[in-house]
Amino acid sequence: MVWLPGAYHTAQDFVTAGFLEAVRARRLALDLICVDMELEHVGDRSVLERLRSDIVLPSRAAGVSVWLAGISLGGLIALDYAASHPGELEGLCLLAPYLGNRILTGEIARAPGLAAWNPGELAETDEERRIWRYIKTRGADSRPLHLGFGRDDRFSAAHDLLAATLPAGSVDVIAGGHDWPTWSKLWENFLDSHFK
């Protein structure tokens, strides 16, 4: 599982928050890779290509299944990867993902809802509309997508839009905000529900 951090966060933050220790304590056969990202390279899609060439394709060639996981902005990038390279990931684990600006999410909510929303023509650089088109077109046979977030998260209205498209067992909503204590608890819940 490859973890992508939020804006202004680093790979070390996952270690400090106990993500790796939670796996070790449960003695799970799960390898975590926590990635650092430079914000200036997020919009130019080079992050996606580096993930693909450095981690995903070599892992798949070695017979290893890859889940992409992200927190906040890292969740947007994970979704953008899944939308851009369908079929290359075993699943997605998104904790409090940033799902686009309020103008876009309001447009979807007023449609009413994702099923009635039309993304229109997409520019190459419009990752926010691309991820929502991907979410809209996911079918019952799509790879797993797990969503976790805190009830008081500042992006919870957008999370609710995504949650409405997922099976109940793929959504975990707990008390908390857009912060590491909430994300750590969501991660532990994910491990306990997916690796019994």
MDTraj code that builds the backbone (N, CA, C; nanometers):
import mdtraj as md
import numpy as np

residues = "MET VAL TRP LEU PRO GLY ALA TYR HIS THR ALA GLN ASP PHE VAL THR ALA GLY PHE LEU GLU ALA VAL ARG ALA ARG ARG LEU ALA LEU ASP LEU ILE CYS VAL ASP MET GLU LEU GLU HIS VAL GLY ASP ARG SER VAL LEU GLU ARG LEU ARG SER ASP ILE VAL LEU PRO SER ARG ALA ALA GLY VAL SER VAL TRP LEU ALA GLY ILE SER LEU GLY GLY LEU ILE ALA LEU ASP TYR ALA ALA SER HIS PRO GLY GLU LEU GLU GLY LEU CYS LEU LEU ALA PRO TYR LEU GLY ASN ARG ILE LEU THR GLY GLU ILE ALA ARG ALA PRO GLY LEU ALA ALA TRP ASN PRO GLY GLU LEU ALA GLU THR ASP GLU GLU ARG ARG ILE TRP ARG TYR ILE LYS THR ARG GLY ALA ASP SER ARG PRO LEU HIS LEU GLY PHE GLY ARG ASP ASP ARG PHE SER ALA ALA HIS ASP LEU LEU ALA ALA THR LEU PRO ALA GLY SER VAL ASP VAL ILE ALA GLY GLY HIS ASP TRP PRO THR TRP SER LYS LEU TRP GLU ASN PHE LEU ASP SER HIS PHE LYS".split()
xyz = np.array([
    [0.0849, -0.1170, 0.0000],
    [0.0000, 0.0000, 0.0000],
    [0.0896, 0.1235, 0.0000],
    [0.0628, 0.2113, -0.0938],
    [0.1420, 0.3325, -0.1103],
    [0.0615, 0.4498, -0.0556],
    [0.1165, 0.5188, 0.0449],
    [0.0479, 0.6315, 0.1097],
    [0.0996, 0.7639, 0.0562],
    [0.0052, 0.8505, 0.0189],
    [0.0354, 0.9845, -0.0292],
    [-0.0127, 1.0853, 0.0745],
    [0.0731, 1.1763, 0.1164],
    [0.0365, 1.2706, 0.2224],
    [-0.0445, 1.3884, 0.1705],
    [-0.0997, 1.4616, 0.2642],
    [-0.1698, 1.5846, 0.2311],
    [-0.0716, 1.6984, 0.2073],
    [-0.1261, 1.8134, 0.1714],
    [-0.0428, 1.9321, 0.1486],
    [0.0353, 1.9666, 0.2756],
    [0.1614, 1.9969, 0.2583],
    [0.2514, 2.0365, 0.3668],
    [0.2776, 1.9251, 0.4677],
    [0.2459, 1.8018, 0.4307],
    [0.2780, 1.6878, 0.5146],
    [0.3848, 1.6066, 0.4433],
    [0.4483, 1.5170, 0.5185],
    [0.5573, 1.4374, 0.4639],
    [0.5356, 1.2890, 0.4937],
    [0.6189, 1.2073, 0.4346],
    [0.6162, 1.0641, 0.4625],
    [0.6413, 1.0383, 0.6110],
    [0.7263, 1.1180, 0.6718],
    [0.7575, 1.1007, 0.8139],
    [0.6339, 1.1180, 0.9021],
    [0.5392, 1.1992, 0.8582],
    [0.4177, 1.2199, 0.9376],
    [0.3391, 1.0895, 0.9552],
    [0.3431, 1.0011, 0.8567],
    [0.2762, 0.8717, 0.8702],
    [0.3435, 0.7879, 0.9791],
    [0.4756, 0.7950, 0.9853],
    [0.5506, 0.7220, 1.0888],
    [0.5155, 0.7791, 1.2259],
    [0.5220, 0.9114, 1.2381],
    [0.4932, 0.9781, 1.3649],
    [0.3508, 0.9491, 1.4114],
    [0.2563, 0.9413, 1.3180],
    [0.1157, 0.9162, 1.3523],
    [0.0870, 0.7691, 1.3817],
    [0.1867, 0.6824, 1.3670],
    [0.1707, 0.5421, 1.4040],
    [0.1144, 0.4513, 1.2971],
    [0.1152, 0.4953, 1.1715],
    [0.0591, 0.4120, 1.0643],
    [0.1366, 0.2811, 1.0487],
    [0.2688, 0.2888, 1.0476],
    [0.3494, 0.1680, 1.0318],
    [0.3413, 0.0806, 1.1565],
    [0.3423, 0.1431, 1.2729],
    [0.3341, 0.0682, 1.3978],
    [0.2017, -0.0062, 1.4091],
    [0.0938, 0.0526, 1.3586],
    [-0.0373, -0.0145, 1.3623],
    [-0.0340, -0.1446, 1.2823],
    [0.0377, -0.1452, 1.1712],
    [0.0521, -0.2669, 1.0903],
    [0.1378, -0.3685, 1.1642],
    [0.2519, -0.3222, 1.2190],
    [0.3414, -0.4134, 1.2933],
    [0.2713, -0.4755, 1.4139],
    [0.1966, -0.3944, 1.4887],
    [0.1303, -0.4437, 1.6099],
    [0.0286, -0.5526, 1.5779],
    [-0.0282, -0.5468, 1.4589],
    [-0.1280, -0.6468, 1.4179],
    [-0.0630, -0.7644, 1.3451],
    [0.0689, -0.7574, 1.3252],
    [0.1447, -0.8627, 1.2563],
    [0.0842, -0.8946, 1.1196],
    [0.0580, -0.7892, 1.0447],
    [-0.0042, -0.8052, 0.9136],
    [0.1005, -0.8174, 0.8037],
    [0.0702, -0.8970, 0.7039],
    [0.1572, -0.9102, 0.5865],
    [0.1207, -0.7991, 0.4880],
    [0.1513, -0.6781, 0.5268],
    [0.1192, -0.5599, 0.4476],
    [0.2396, -0.4669, 0.4491],
    [0.2928, -0.4386, 0.3314],
    [0.4045, -0.3454, 0.3211],
    [0.3503, -0.2065, 0.2907],
    [0.3996, -0.1079, 0.3654],
    [0.3608, 0.0307, 0.3412],
    [0.4776, 0.1066, 0.2817],
    [0.4479, 0.1874, 0.1823],
    [0.5441, 0.2831, 0.1280],
    [0.4810, 0.4198, 0.1469],
    [0.5485, 0.5073, 0.2177],
    [0.4995, 0.6427, 0.2399],
    [0.5832, 0.7365, 0.1543],
    [0.5163, 0.8146, 0.0714],
    [0.5816, 0.8934, -0.0323],
    [0.5818, 1.0412, 0.0044],
    [0.6911, 1.1086, -0.0236],
    [0.6962, 1.2544, -0.0150],
    [0.6615, 1.3117, -0.1506],
    [0.5891, 1.4233, -0.1513],
    [0.5529, 1.4890, -0.2772],
    [0.5855, 1.6372, -0.2676],
    [0.6351, 1.6910, -0.3771],
    [0.6584, 1.8346, -0.3857],
    [0.5327, 1.8990, -0.4435],
    [0.4772, 1.9959, -0.3738],
    [0.3515, 2.0571, -0.4180],
    [0.3598, 2.1158, -0.5584],
    [0.4753, 2.1683, -0.5949],
    [0.4849, 2.2311, -0.7271],
    [0.4727, 2.1301, -0.8409],
    [0.4876, 1.9994, -0.8105],
    [0.4776, 1.8982, -0.9150],
    [0.3419, 1.8277, -0.9177],
    [0.2530, 1.8655, -0.8271],
    [0.1236, 1.7989, -0.8217],
    [0.0405, 1.8333, -0.9445],
    [0.0313, 1.9604, -0.9804],
    [-0.0526, 2.0026, -1.0912],
    [-0.0013, 1.9644, -1.2287],
    [0.1274, 1.9314, -1.2404],
    [0.1807, 1.8991, -1.3736],
    [0.1750, 1.7493, -1.4053],
    [0.1141, 1.6718, -1.3205],
    [0.0927, 1.5275, -1.3383],
    [0.2208, 1.4445, -1.3305],
    [0.3348, 1.5071, -1.3034],
    [0.4587, 1.4294, -1.2920],
    [0.4540, 1.3353, -1.1724],
    [0.3777, 1.3709, -1.0688],
    [0.3629, 1.2824, -0.9528],
    [0.3019, 1.1500, -0.9972],
    [0.1993, 1.1574, -1.0817],
    [0.1347, 1.0347, -1.1291],
    [0.2316, 0.9475, -1.2074],
    [0.3073, 1.0089, -1.2944],
    [0.4002, 0.9318, -1.3776],
    [0.5145, 0.8727, -1.2956],
    [0.5599, 0.9457, -1.1942],
    [0.6648, 0.8906, -1.1064],
    [0.6113, 0.7733, -1.0253],
    [0.4908, 0.7874, -0.9725],
    [0.4293, 0.6757, -0.9000],
    [0.4192, 0.5526, -0.9892],
    [0.3767, 0.5762, -1.1118],
    [0.3569, 0.4662, -1.2054],
    [0.4889, 0.3992, -1.2416],
    [0.5877, 0.4789, -1.2803],
    [0.7139, 0.4213, -1.3279],
    [0.8018, 0.3683, -1.2145],
    [0.7974, 0.4323, -1.0975],
    [0.8873, 0.3937, -0.9884],
    [0.8291, 0.2886, -0.8940],
    [0.6949, 0.2849, -0.8821],
    [0.6362, 0.1961, -0.7815],
    [0.5336, 0.0997, -0.8410],
    [0.4303, 0.1526, -0.9049],
    [0.3166, 0.0673, -0.9431],
    [0.3555, -0.0365, -1.0482],
    [0.4114, 0.0064, -1.1615],
    [0.4425, -0.0904, -1.2675],
    [0.5488, -0.1922, -1.2258],
    [0.6585, -0.1506, -1.1589],
    [0.7543, -0.2523, -1.1135],
    [0.6941, -0.3509, -1.0135],
    [0.6079, -0.3030, -0.9245],
    [0.5434, -0.3926, -0.8277],
    [0.4534, -0.4924, -0.8987],
    [0.3734, -0.4430, -0.9923],
    [0.2839, -0.5328, -1.0667],
    [0.3644, -0.6345, -1.1478],
    [0.4762, -0.5911, -1.2053],
    [0.5606, -0.6831, -1.2823],
    [0.6174, -0.7940, -1.1938],
    [0.6352, -0.7623, -1.0650],
    [0.6863, -0.8611, -0.9696],
    [0.5736, -0.9440, -0.9072],
    [0.4499, -0.9213, -0.9525],
    [0.3371, -0.9977, -0.9013],
    [0.2795, -0.9459, -0.7711],
    [0.3094, -0.8220, -0.7363],
    [0.2631, -0.7624, -0.6108],
    [0.1409, -0.6750, -0.6380],
    [0.0353, -0.6951, -0.5615],
    [-0.0835, -0.6100, -0.5711],
    [-0.0551, -0.4757, -0.5048],
    [-0.1046, -0.3692, -0.5654],
    [-0.0791, -0.2342, -0.5134],
    [-0.2108, -0.1646, -0.4829],
    [-0.2235, -0.1184, -0.3595],
    [-0.3292, -0.0263, -0.3199],
    [-0.2664, 0.1117, -0.3133],
    [-0.3389, 0.2119, -0.3579],
    [-0.2954, 0.3503, -0.3445],
    [-0.3827, 0.4136, -0.2377],
    [-0.3194, 0.4853, -0.1471],
    [-0.3909, 0.5452, -0.0347],
    [-0.3479, 0.6896, -0.0195],
    [-0.4402, 0.7728, 0.0257],
    [-0.4054, 0.9129, 0.0411],
    [-0.4885, 0.9822, 0.1455],
    [-0.4264, 1.0834, 0.2023],
    [-0.4921, 1.1712, 0.2985],
    [-0.5024, 1.3088, 0.2357],
    [-0.6197, 1.3692, 0.2418],
    [-0.6430, 1.5049, 0.1939],
    [-0.6002, 1.5182, 0.0476],
    [-0.5019, 1.6030, 0.0172],
    [-0.4566, 1.6195, -0.1208],
    [-0.4032, 1.4878, -0.1781],
    [-0.3423, 1.4058, -0.0924],
    [-0.2964, 1.2743, -0.1367],
    [-0.4107, 1.1877, -0.1861],
    [-0.5301, 1.2048, -0.1279],
    [-0.6476, 1.1321, -0.1740],
    [-0.6903, 1.1748, -0.3139],
    [-0.6808, 1.3046, -0.3421],
    [-0.7110, 1.3545, -0.4767],
    [-0.6151, 1.2928, -0.5777],
    [-0.4877, 1.2872, -0.5427],
    [-0.3872, 1.2315, -0.6339],
    [-0.4100, 1.0815, -0.6541],
    [-0.4469, 1.0101, -0.5474],
    [-0.4760, 0.8675, -0.5604],
    [-0.5946, 0.8453, -0.6551],
    [-0.6990, 0.9256, -0.6399],
    [-0.8140, 0.9153, -0.7298],
    [-0.7767, 0.9520, -0.8726],
    [-0.6933, 1.0535, -0.8891],
    [-0.6504, 1.0936, -1.0232],
    [-0.5706, 0.9811, -1.0892],
    [-0.4878, 0.9127, -1.0109],
    [-0.4126, 0.7990, -1.0651],
    [-0.5108, 0.6905, -1.1119],
    [-0.6074, 0.6565, -1.0267],
    [-0.7040, 0.5515, -1.0620],
    [-0.7832, 0.5894, -1.1869],
    [-0.8177, 0.7175, -1.1999],
    [-0.8917, 0.7641, -1.3169],
    [-0.8050, 0.7617, -1.4424],
    [-0.6773, 0.7916, -1.4262],
    [-0.5858, 0.8012, -1.5404],
    [-0.5310, 0.6662, -1.5847],
    [-0.5212, 0.5718, -1.4916],
    [-0.4634, 0.4405, -1.5207],
    [-0.5549, 0.3304, -1.4670],
    [-0.6746, 0.3180, -1.5244],
    [-0.7704, 0.2196, -1.4724],
    [-0.7147, 0.0778, -1.4793],
    [-0.7484, 0.0012, -1.3779],
    [-0.7092, -0.1387, -1.3750],
    [-0.5700, -0.1661, -1.3203],
    [-0.4928, -0.0629, -1.2893],
    [-0.3566, -0.0866, -1.2398],
    [-0.3488, -0.1003, -1.0886],
    [-0.4532, -0.0636, -1.0175],
    [-0.4517, -0.0677, -0.8711],
    [-0.5468, -0.1752, -0.8211],
    [-0.5103, -0.2345, -0.7097],
    [-0.5969, -0.3339, -0.6466],
    [-0.7105, -0.2664, -0.5695],
    [-0.6853, -0.1434, -0.5233],
    [-0.7870, -0.0704, -0.4493],
    [-0.7363, 0.0652, -0.4064],
    [-0.8274, 0.1426, -0.3475],
    [-0.7972, 0.2765, -0.2966],
    [-0.8426, 0.2858, -0.1515],
    [-0.7601, 0.3485, -0.0694],
    [-0.7969, 0.3794, 0.0684],
    [-0.7801, 0.5302, 0.0839],
    [-0.8909, 0.6004, 0.1008],
    [-0.8890, 0.7465, 0.1050],
    [-0.9371, 0.7944, 0.2413],
    [-0.8533, 0.8691, 0.3098],
    [-0.8903, 0.9256, 0.4390],
    [-0.9024, 1.0766, 0.4230],
    [-1.0219, 1.1280, 0.4428],
    [-1.0498, 1.2716, 0.4321],
    [-0.9925, 1.3315, 0.3044],
    [-1.0222, 1.2701, 0.1894],
    [-0.9613, 1.3200, 0.0654],
    [-1.0141, 1.4582, 0.0267],
    [-0.9254, 1.5378, -0.0293],
    [-0.9684, 1.6627, -0.0916],
    [-1.0321, 1.6233, -0.2243],
    [-1.1569, 1.6624, -0.2459],
    [-1.2318, 1.6169, -0.3628],
    [-1.2688, 1.7300, -0.4573],
    [-1.2015, 1.8416, -0.4448],
    [-1.2275, 1.9524, -0.5358],
    [-1.2817, 2.0736, -0.4638],
    [-1.2801, 2.1832, -0.5366],
    [-1.3240, 2.3093, -0.4774],
    [-1.4746, 2.3092, -0.4534],
    [-1.5190, 2.3988, -0.3681],
    [-1.6597, 2.4052, -0.3297],
    [-1.7511, 2.4408, -0.4473],
    [-1.7002, 2.5129, -0.5448],
    [-1.7808, 2.5453, -0.6626],
    [-1.8176, 2.4160, -0.7361],
    [-1.7187, 2.3295, -0.7562],
    [-1.7428, 2.2027, -0.8259],
    [-1.8327, 2.1105, -0.7440],
    [-1.8020, 2.0927, -0.6163],
    [-1.8835, 2.0013, -0.5357],
    [-2.0257, 2.0554, -0.5180],
    [-2.0403, 2.1874, -0.5132],
    [-2.1744, 2.2458, -0.5090],
    [-2.2497, 2.2204, -0.6380],
    [-2.1805, 2.2290, -0.7498],
    [-2.2406, 2.1998, -0.8809],
    [-2.2926, 2.0564, -0.8849],
    [-2.2143, 1.9633, -0.8306],
    [-2.2548, 1.8220, -0.8274],
    [-2.3759, 1.8049, -0.7361],
    [-2.3731, 1.8673, -0.6202],
    [-2.4837, 1.8548, -0.5250],
    [-2.6131, 1.9127, -0.5812],
    [-2.6019, 2.0195, -0.6596],
    [-2.7215, 2.0828, -0.7167],
    [-2.7739, 2.0098, -0.8401],
    [-2.7029, 1.9125, -0.8913],
    [-2.7352, 1.8484, -1.0197],
    [-2.8725, 1.7820, -1.0305],
    [-2.9391, 1.7201, -0.9406],
    [-2.9049, 1.6899, -0.8019],
    [-2.8292, 1.5578, -0.7929],
    [-2.7159, 1.5640, -0.7357],
    [-2.6362, 1.4449, -0.7133],
    [-2.5497, 1.4053, -0.8316],
    [-2.4616, 1.3123, -0.8041],
    [-2.3613, 1.2726, -0.9024],
    [-2.4210, 1.2057, -1.0256],
    [-2.5245, 1.1255, -1.0086],
    [-2.5821, 1.0543, -1.1232],
    [-2.6344, 1.1507, -1.2294],
    [-2.6843, 1.2658, -1.1873],
    [-2.7407, 1.3628, -1.2818],
    [-2.6381, 1.4654, -1.3303],
    [-2.5206, 1.4641, -1.2712],
    [-2.4181, 1.5636, -1.3044],
    [-2.3467, 1.5286, -1.4341],
    [-2.3211, 1.6298, -1.5164],
    [-2.2466, 1.6123, -1.6409],
    [-2.1144, 1.6875, -1.6284],
    [-2.0005, 1.6160, -1.6358],
    [-1.8713, 1.6828, -1.6179],
    [-1.8326, 1.7744, -1.7327],
    [-1.8951, 1.7582, -1.8489],
    [-1.8598, 1.8408, -1.9639],
    [-1.7239, 1.8006, -2.0203],
    [-1.6730, 1.8840, -2.1107],
    [-1.5404, 1.8598, -2.1685],
    [-1.4334, 1.8786, -2.0620],
    [-1.3355, 1.7896, -2.0595],
    [-1.2300, 1.7965, -1.9586],
    [-1.0991, 1.8430, -2.0196],
    [-1.0391, 1.9420, -1.9559],
    [-0.9034, 1.9818, -1.9923],
    [-0.8067, 1.8820, -1.9296],
    [-0.6914, 1.8645, -1.9897],
    [-0.5893, 1.7722, -1.9381],
    [-0.5545, 1.8028, -1.7928],
    [-0.5571, 1.9296, -1.7557],
    [-0.5159, 1.9704, -1.6212],
    [-0.6310, 1.9753, -1.5210],
    [-0.7499, 1.9361, -1.5590],
    [-0.8646, 1.9460, -1.4690],
    [-0.8844, 1.8157, -1.3925],
    [-0.7944, 1.7917, -1.2962],
    [-0.8001, 1.6662, -1.2213],
    [-0.9252, 1.6574, -1.1354],
    [-0.9793, 1.7701, -1.0900],
    [-1.0972, 1.7645, -1.0037],
    [-1.2178, 1.7095, -1.0791],
    [-1.2436, 1.7583, -1.2000],
    [-1.3549, 1.7052, -1.2793],
    [-1.3250, 1.5620, -1.3250],
    [-1.1995, 1.5327, -1.3540],
    [-1.1622, 1.3978, -1.3976],
    [-1.1921, 1.2961, -1.2869],
    [-1.1596, 1.3297, -1.1622],
    [-1.1842, 1.2323, -1.0551],
    [-1.3335, 1.2124, -1.0321],
    [-1.4126, 1.3183, -1.0448],
    [-1.5574, 1.3029, -1.0266],
    [-1.6197, 1.2260, -1.1424],
    [-1.5689, 1.2431, -1.2632],
    [-1.6172, 1.1615, -1.3756],
    [-1.5834, 1.0145, -1.3485],
    [-1.4625, 0.9899, -1.2971],
    [-1.4222, 0.8539, -1.2616],
    [-1.5148, 0.7959, -1.1546],
    [-1.5415, 0.8739, -1.0497],
    [-1.6305, 0.8275, -0.9424],
    [-1.7688, 0.7961, -0.9998],
    [-1.8176, 0.8840, -1.0868],
    [-1.9507, 0.8665, -1.1456],
    [-1.9591, 0.7389, -1.2294],
    [-1.8515, 0.7032, -1.2976],
    [-1.8557, 0.5894, -1.3897],
    [-1.8101, 0.4578, -1.3268],
    [-1.7725, 0.4599, -1.1983],
    [-1.7342, 0.3344, -1.1322],
    [-1.8544, 0.2415, -1.1270],
    [-1.8329, 0.1178, -1.1633],
    [-1.9412, 0.0202, -1.1622],
    [-1.9307, -0.0735, -1.0434],
    [-2.0260, -0.1634, -1.0340],
    [-2.0289, -0.2604, -0.9244],
    [-1.9065, -0.3513, -0.9264],
    [-1.8451, -0.3682, -1.0448],
    [-1.7286, -0.4553, -1.0565],
    [-1.5964, -0.3791, -1.0401],
    [-1.6038, -0.2517, -1.0021],
    [-1.4821, -0.1712, -0.9842],
    [-1.4014, -0.2215, -0.8653],
    [-1.2735, -0.1909, -0.8676],
    [-1.1864, -0.2272, -0.7555],
    [-1.2341, -0.1553, -0.6290],
    [-1.2028, -0.2093, -0.5108],
    [-1.2510, -0.1491, -0.3856],
    [-1.2038, -0.0045, -0.3682],
    [-1.2921, 0.0752, -0.3141],
    [-1.2600, 0.2122, -0.2744],
    [-1.3134, 0.2297, -0.1335],
    [-1.2221, 0.2525, -0.0391],
    [-1.2596, 0.2735, 0.1006],
    [-1.2477, 0.4221, 0.1311],
    [-1.3498, 0.4784, 0.1937],
    [-1.3512, 0.6189, 0.2322],
    [-1.3688, 0.6301, 0.3827],
    [-1.2794, 0.7047, 0.4471],
    [-1.2927, 0.7337, 0.5891],
    [-1.2777, 0.8834, 0.6120],
    [-1.3599, 0.9376, 0.7017],
    [-1.3472, 1.0803, 0.7351],
    [-1.4135, 1.1103, 0.8684],
    [-1.3777, 1.2243, 0.9249],
    [-1.4366, 1.2703, 1.0498],
    [-1.5614, 1.3520, 1.0235],
    [-1.6603, 1.3384, 1.1083],
    [-1.7865, 1.4120, 1.0929],
    [-1.7662, 1.5624, 1.0846],
    [-1.6658, 1.6132, 1.1558],
    [-1.6429, 1.7581, 1.1600],
    [-1.5345, 1.8037, 1.0631],
    [-1.4961, 1.7173, 0.9706],
    [-1.3953, 1.7533, 0.8703],
    [-1.4475, 1.8680, 0.7841],
    [-1.3605, 1.9622, 0.7522],
    [-1.4043, 2.0785, 0.6734],
    [-1.4457, 2.0408, 0.5313],
    [-1.4097, 1.9211, 0.4855],
    [-1.4486, 1.8747, 0.3523],
    [-1.5617, 1.7713, 0.3575],
    [-1.6297, 1.7604, 0.4707],
    [-1.7274, 1.6508, 0.4876],
    [-1.8445, 1.6581, 0.3897],
    [-1.8822, 1.7762, 0.3430],
    [-1.9920, 1.7836, 0.2452],
    [-1.9534, 1.7102, 0.1171],
    [-1.8293, 1.7275, 0.0717],
    [-1.7808, 1.6553, -0.0464],
    [-1.7675, 1.5067, -0.0157],
    [-1.7217, 1.4730, 0.1047],
    [-1.7101, 1.3318, 0.1432],
    [-1.8463, 1.2644, 0.1383],
    [-1.9502, 1.3361, 0.1823],
    [-2.0847, 1.2794, 0.1783],
    [-2.1275, 1.2483, 0.0345],
    [-2.0904, 1.3330, -0.0607],
    [-2.1222, 1.3072, -0.2014],
    [-2.0572, 1.1782, -0.2493],
    [-1.9295, 1.1594, -0.2136],
    [-1.8600, 1.0365, -0.2512],
    [-1.9190, 0.9169, -0.1774],
    [-1.9462, 0.9322, -0.0482],
    [-2.0001, 0.8217, 0.0319],
    [-2.1312, 0.7697, -0.0259],
    [-2.2110, 0.8590, -0.0826],
    [-2.3405, 0.8191, -0.1387],
    [-2.3260, 0.7248, -0.2577],
    [-2.2075, 0.7181, -0.3180],
    [-2.1846, 0.6312, -0.4332],
    [-2.1260, 0.4958, -0.3938],
    [-2.0953, 0.4777, -0.2662],
    [-2.0239, 0.3584, -0.2201],
    [-2.1127, 0.2692, -0.1347],
    [-2.0828, 0.1387, -0.1307],
    [-2.1537, 0.0511, -0.0369],
    [-2.1260, 0.0954, 0.1064],
    [-2.2227, 0.0763, 0.1958],
    [-2.2085, 0.1208, 0.3343],
    [-2.0814, 0.0660, 0.4000],
    [-2.0450, -0.0576, 0.3683],
    [-1.9265, -0.1178, 0.4281],
    [-1.7953, -0.0581, 0.3807],
    [-1.8012, 0.0282, 0.2807],
    [-1.6800, 0.0931, 0.2284],
    [-1.6609, 0.2335, 0.2829],
    [-1.7469, 0.2745, 0.3766],
    [-1.7417, 0.4101, 0.4313],
    [-1.7311, 0.4018, 0.5832],
    [-1.6378, 0.4787, 0.6397],
    [-1.6189, 0.4852, 0.7847],
    [-1.6212, 0.6320, 0.8256],
    [-1.7217, 0.6701, 0.9023],
    [-1.7342, 0.8078, 0.9509],
    [-1.7262, 0.8035, 1.1029],
    [-1.6318, 0.8807, 1.1586],
    [-1.6127, 0.8834, 1.3037],
    [-1.6138, 1.0281, 1.3505],
    [-1.6157, 1.0459, 1.4810],
    [-1.6018, 1.1797, 1.5374],
    [-1.4616, 1.2296, 1.5054],
    [-1.4502, 1.3586, 1.4741],
    [-1.3180, 1.4151, 1.4489],
    [-1.3185, 1.5092, 1.3310],
    [-1.2033, 1.5723, 1.3113],
    [-1.1883, 1.6712, 1.2064],
    [-1.0850, 1.6307, 1.1030],
    [-1.0247, 1.7318, 1.0435],
    [-0.9240, 1.7117, 0.9387],
    [-0.7870, 1.7151, 1.0060],
    [-0.7531, 1.6044, 1.0766],
    [-0.6313, 1.6040, 1.1579],
    [-0.5776, 1.4621, 1.1770],
    [-0.4535, 1.4547, 1.2194],
    [-0.3863, 1.3252, 1.2334],
    [-0.4509, 1.2315, 1.3354],
    [-0.4984, 1.2787, 1.4516],
    [-0.5633, 1.1833, 1.5426],
    [-0.6837, 1.1133, 1.4772],
    [-0.7628, 1.1873, 1.4002],
    [-0.8773, 1.1275, 1.3309],
    [-0.8294, 1.0293, 1.2256],
    [-0.7304, 1.0689, 1.1453],
    [-0.6806, 0.9827, 1.0385],
    [-0.6183, 0.8558, 1.0949],
    [-0.5480, 0.8667, 1.2080],
    [-0.4874, 0.7479, 1.2704],
    [-0.5944, 0.6490, 1.3136],
    [-0.7024, 0.6992, 1.3731],
    [-0.8114, 0.6113, 1.4157],
    [-0.8791, 0.5473, 1.2945],
    [-0.9001, 0.6248, 1.1872],
    [-0.9593, 0.5697, 1.0653],
    [-0.8704, 0.4604, 1.0059],
    [-0.7388, 0.4797, 1.0097],
    [-0.6452, 0.3799, 0.9599],
    [-0.6549, 0.2510, 1.0412],
    [-0.6590, 0.2648, 1.1732],
    [-0.6718, 0.1461, 1.2578],
    [-0.8038, 0.0744, 1.2300],
    [-0.9108, 0.1503, 1.2114],
    [-1.0402, 0.0895, 1.1776],
    [-1.0312, 0.0133, 1.0448],
    [-0.9648, 0.0734, 0.9464],
    [-0.9490, 0.0082, 0.8167],
    [-0.8740, -0.1248, 0.8329],
    [-0.7632, -0.1211, 0.9053],
    [-0.6855, -0.2441, 0.9255],
    [-0.7696, -0.3502, 0.9952],
    [-0.8444, -0.3110, 1.0983],
    [-0.9230, -0.4075, 1.1736],
    [-1.0393, -0.4644, 1.0923],
    [-1.0926, -0.3876, 0.9999],
    [-1.2057, -0.4364, 0.9214],
    [-1.1635, -0.5119, 0.7953],
    [-1.0431, -0.4855, 0.7449],
    [-1.0002, -0.5477, 0.6198],
    [-0.8981, -0.6604, 0.6371],
    [-0.8399, -0.6718, 0.7560],
    [-0.7355, -0.7729, 0.7779],
    [-0.7632, -0.8516, 0.9052],
    [-0.8788, -0.9140, 0.9111],
    [-0.9150, -0.9922, 1.0319],
    [-0.8461, -1.1250, 1.0313],
])
top = md.Topology()
chain = top.add_chain()
for i, resn in enumerate(residues, 1):
    res = top.add_residue(resn, chain, resSeq=i)
    for name in ("N", "CA", "C"):
        top.add_atom(name, md.element.get_by_symbol(name[0]), res)
traj = md.Trajectory(xyz[None], top)
